[in-house]
């Protein structure tokens, strides 16, 4: 019997830098619709829903045919919103798909899902991409990850890790797509916050600090979220280039 996988796209209207960004327009469609349509192409997602607390987003999502789960307004993070959406689901695997990445690669979603399905010891999985631009190594907004030989994360940090004493270090940035075992996801918010999560402000460290393993799958997918109007313009340019590059 195949493993059932629930994909959840958390979306909220409020944003300090870009209010209403899920409904901002890119090539005639909302950012949210682009995310939904691309995520729908993932082979291993059995069911895909949008989780929101905002009626405007819910109406827009239903208008382009997406199932919607209404959630509470007081969630601190997207993870908590995804957990509420999954709380009554029958699927045993849950994917948290960021609602502000209109160029999300369905193959990257599948790779992360398989990373968890094929690893019985881990409770969650995520993605990492080798850093190609040196400027990203020292950028605290680019989260770095180091991985053990068994494929599990050792640590995530905003600092450059590892320290490049030999001059031959390879750096990997974390791509913020998460796959969880449903039971683990439902208990995640109740895990105690540790000092590393608090000092780095990285939620995924909660799993490591509480002794759980995170499977890391390498990808070529270059994550580009829309956090500001300037980001939307940059994504629009990339979208246009990708469209022109498609064979007729």
ABEGO torsion letter per residue (X at the ends): XBBBBBBBBBBBABBAABBGAAABBBGGBBAAAAAAAAAAABAABABBBBBBABAAAAAAAAAAGBBBBBBBAABABAAAAAAAAAAABABABBBBBBAABAABBAAAAAAAAAAAAABAABABBBBBBBBABAAAAABAABBBBBBBAAGBBABBBABBOBBBAAGABBBBBBBBBBBBBAAAAAAAAABBBBAAAAAAGBAAAAAAAAGBBBBBBBBABBBBBBABAAAAAAAAAAAAAAAAABBX
